[in-house]
Amino acid sequence: MTTPPLALFVEGIGFWTPRARSWSEATVALQPGAPRPELPQPLPRPAPDARPPNERRRAPDAVLIALDVAQQAQRMSGRPAAELASVFTSAHGDLAIVDALCATLATNPLALSPMRFHHSVHNAPSGYWAIASGSPAGSNALAGYDRSFAAGLLEAAALAAADGRPVLLAGADTEARGPMLSVNTSRGLLGAALVLAPQRSAAARCRIDVEFLPAGGARPVLRSALAAELADNALADALPLFEALASPPPPGAAAPLRMPVGPGTDLALTLHPLS
């Protein structure tokens, strides 16, 4: 007996990288063959207004990116932030903060910053979002190394199906710093988010059918210069899906893709445009 695919409706999308700081910018930059956008100088930082300016100044990149893309997706969906359960995913959290903590521990442990430690924990973005949104709904934080976005998508899909309500999925990863460069391959800054609903609404932009299958089939190839540049980021497993969202198939067609999610297992996704 086979289980039918789980249908999810994408109501909101968020995306942030220094070269494309919103979904509207990313929609252009993620087109097949699109040139890589110019890199602004000085390098921009996300500025989600969900937190006060003084908190944004102190917050590390991973927290700001996760909050920024979460806010983009939530606002596009039109749903109040307080009504959304959430899943935050990241392979490593903020590697610059971890590097700074390790350097301090090695040289002057008594100078360890409680604020930096607070920002180093993996659920820091989830906590900031819960405070900013005032949401009493559940919020999970998880990691799956180079399959972290796929793991987050599986978690969000399960929650949406089980609870019958929309779920916010947000992911962010940063680049390795210091001695960790010798053992960690993550490069660049990347954040991506979706609001996923189990039923179609007026805000729905497309439908994604999700199946949990044994590994197999062709792996997607990145088709844009921007995605290729981000391929070494720890959250890069999100990029084929967001390229597909930026270039959906024509009405009546479908776009399949595979996302490895565990040893010998894939998420098989099929993207359907909505008329």
C-alpha positions in Angstrom: 0.0 0.0 0.0 1.4 3.4 -1.0 0.8 6.6 0.9 -0.4 9.5 -1.3 1.7 12.6 -1.4 1.1 15.3 1.2 -0.1 18.5 -0.5 1.2 21.8 0.9 0.4 25.3 -0.3 3.1 27.9 -0.3 1.6 31.2 1.0 4.8 33.1 1.7 8.4 33.1 0.7 11.5 34.8 2.2 15.1 34.9 0.9 18.2 36.8 2.0 21.8 36.8 0.8 24.0 39.9 0.4 23.3 40.0 -3.4 19.6 39.4 -3.1 18.0 40.7 0.0 14.3 39.9 -0.7 12.2 37.4 -2.6 11.5 40.0 -5.3 15.2 40.4 -5.9 15.9 36.7 -5.6 13.1 35.9 -8.1 15.1 37.7 -10.8 18.6 36.5 -9.7 17.6 32.8 -9.5 16.3 32.6 -13.1 18.2 30.1 -15.3 21.3 31.9 -16.7 20.6 35.1 -14.9 23.8 37.2 -14.2 25.0 37.3 -10.6 23.8 40.6 -9.0 26.4 43.2 -8.0 27.6 42.9 -4.3 26.7 46.1 -2.5 29.5 48.0 -0.6 29.6 48.2 2.3 28.3 44.7 2.8 24.6 44.9 4.0 23.2 43.3 7.1 19.6 42.2 7.5 17.4 44.7 9.3 14.3 42.9 10.4 12.0 45.4 12.2 10.6 42.6 14.3 13.3 43.6 16.9 14.3 47.1 18.2 17.4 48.7 16.6 19.5 48.2 19.7 18.9 44.5 19.6 19.5 44.3 15.9 23.0 45.9 16.4 23.9 43.3 19.0 22.4 40.3 17.2 24.7 38.1 15.0 24.2 37.4 11.3 22.5 34.1 11.7 19.8 35.5 14.0 19.2 38.6 11.8 19.0 36.5 8.6 16.6 34.0 10.1 14.3 36.8 11.5 14.5 38.7 8.2 13.4 35.8 6.0 10.8 34.6 8.5 9.3 38.1 8.5 9.3 38.3 4.7 7.5 35.0 4.4 5.0 35.8 7.2 4.1 39.2 5.7 3.7 37.8 2.2 1.3 35.2 3.6 -0.9 37.8 5.2 -1.2 35.8 8.3 -0.6 37.3 11.8 2.8 36.2 13.1 1.2 35.3 16.4 -0.9 32.6 14.7 2.0 30.7 13.1 3.8 27.7 14.5 7.4 27.7 13.4 10.4 25.6 12.6 13.9 27.1 12.5 16.6 25.1 10.9 20.4 25.6 10.6 23.3 23.3 10.1 25.7 25.2 12.4 24.0 28.3 13.9 26.4 31.3 13.8 29.9 30.1 13.1 31.5 33.5 13.8 30.0 33.5 17.3 31.3 30.0 17.9 34.8 30.9 16.7 34.8 34.0 19.0 33.7 31.8 22.0 36.4 29.2 21.3 39.1 31.8 20.9 38.1 33.4 24.2 38.0 30.1 26.0 41.5 29.3 24.7 43.0 32.6 25.7 41.0 34.3 28.5 38.0 32.1 29.8 37.0 34.7 32.4 36.2 37.2 29.6 33.6 34.9 28.1 30.6 37.0 27.1 27.2 35.8 28.3 25.5 37.6 25.4 27.7 35.8 22.9 26.9 32.5 24.6 23.3 33.4 24.5 23.6 34.0 20.7 25.5 30.7 20.1 22.7 28.4 21.1 21.0 26.7 18.2 17.5 27.9 19.1 18.4 31.6 19.4 16.5 32.7 16.2 13.5 30.6 17.4 13.5 32.4 20.7 13.9 35.9 19.2 11.0 35.1 16.8 8.7 33.8 19.6 9.3 37.0 21.6 8.9 39.3 18.5 5.7 37.6 17.3 4.1 36.9 20.6 3.1 33.6 19.3 1.9 31.0 21.8 2.3 28.3 19.1 5.1 25.8 19.2 8.5 26.6 17.8 11.1 24.0 17.0 14.8 24.4 16.2 16.7 21.6 14.4 19.8 20.7 12.5 20.6 18.2 9.8 24.1 19.2 8.7 24.1 19.6 4.9 20.4 18.4 4.8 19.1 20.9 7.3 16.6 22.7 5.1 15.2 19.3 3.9 14.9 18.2 7.6 13.1 21.5 8.4 10.8 21.0 5.5 9.9 17.5 6.6 9.3 18.8 10.1 7.1 21.7 8.9 5.1 19.4 6.6 4.4 17.0 9.4 3.3 19.7 11.7 1.1 21.3 9.1 -0.6 18.0 8.3 -0.9 16.9 11.9 -2.3 20.2 13.2 -4.2 21.3 10.1 -2.7 24.8 10.3 0.0 26.9 8.5 3.6 26.6 9.6 6.5 29.0 9.2 9.8 27.4 8.1 12.9 29.5 8.3 16.6 28.6 7.8 19.9 30.5 8.0 23.5 29.6 7.9 26.7 31.6 7.9 30.3 31.0 6.9 33.1 29.4 8.9 35.7 31.7 10.5 39.1 31.2 12.0 40.5 27.8 12.6 37.2 26.2 11.7 37.9 27.0 8.1 40.1 24.0 8.0 37.3 21.6 9.0 34.1 23.4 8.0 33.1 24.1 4.4 30.3 26.6 4.9 30.8 29.8 3.0 28.7 32.9 2.5 25.5 34.0 4.1 22.1 32.5 3.2 18.6 32.5 4.6 15.4 31.1 3.2 11.8 30.8 4.5 8.4 29.5 3.6 4.9 29.7 5.0 3.3 26.3 4.3 -0.4 25.6 4.7 -2.3 22.3 4.5 -5.3 23.9 2.7 -5.5 26.2 -0.3 -6.2 29.9 0.5 -6.4 33.1 -1.4 -2.7 33.7 -0.5 -1.5 30.4 -2.0 1.1 30.8 -4.7 1.7 27.2 -5.6 1.2 23.6 -4.4 4.1 21.3 -3.4 3.4 17.6 -3.2 5.8 15.9 -0.7 6.7 12.3 -0.5 9.2 10.5 1.7 10.9 7.9 -0.5 14.1 5.8 -0.7 17.0 7.7 -2.2 17.2 7.7 -5.9 16.6 9.7 -9.1 18.5 12.6 -10.5 19.8 15.4 -8.2 18.8 18.9 -9.3 21.5 21.0 -10.9 21.7 24.7 -9.9 20.8 26.9 -12.9 21.7 30.4 -11.8 24.9 32.2 -11.0 23.7 33.3 -7.7 22.7 29.8 -6.5 26.1 28.5 -7.8 27.9 31.0 -5.7 25.9 29.9 -2.6 26.5 26.2 -3.2 29.1 26.0 -0.5 26.8 27.4 2.2 25.6 24.9 4.7 21.9 25.7 3.8 22.5 25.1 0.1 20.1 22.2 -0.1 17.3 24.8 -0.1 18.6 26.4 -3.4 17.0 24.0 -6.0 13.6 24.4 -4.4 13.9 28.2 -4.4 15.1 28.2 -8.0 12.0 26.2 -8.9 9.8 28.6 -7.0 11.4 31.5 -8.9 10.7 29.8 -12.2 7.6 27.7 -11.8 6.4 25.4 -14.6 3.6 26.7 -16.9 0.0 26.0 -15.9 -0.9 22.3 -16.3 2.8 21.2 -15.9 4.7 20.2 -12.8 8.3 20.5 -11.7 9.7 17.4 -9.7 12.9 17.6 -7.7 14.6 15.5 -5.0 16.1 16.7 -1.7 18.2 14.2 0.3 16.9 14.2 3.9 18.6 11.2 5.6 20.7 8.1 4.9 19.1 6.5 1.9 16.0 8.7 2.0 14.8 11.6 0.0 12.0 14.2 0.0 10.5 13.9 -3.4 8.8 17.2 -4.2 6.6 18.1 -7.1 5.8 21.8 -7.6 2.4 22.7 -9.2 1.5 26.2 -10.3 -2.0 27.4 -9.3 -4.3 28.9 -11.9 
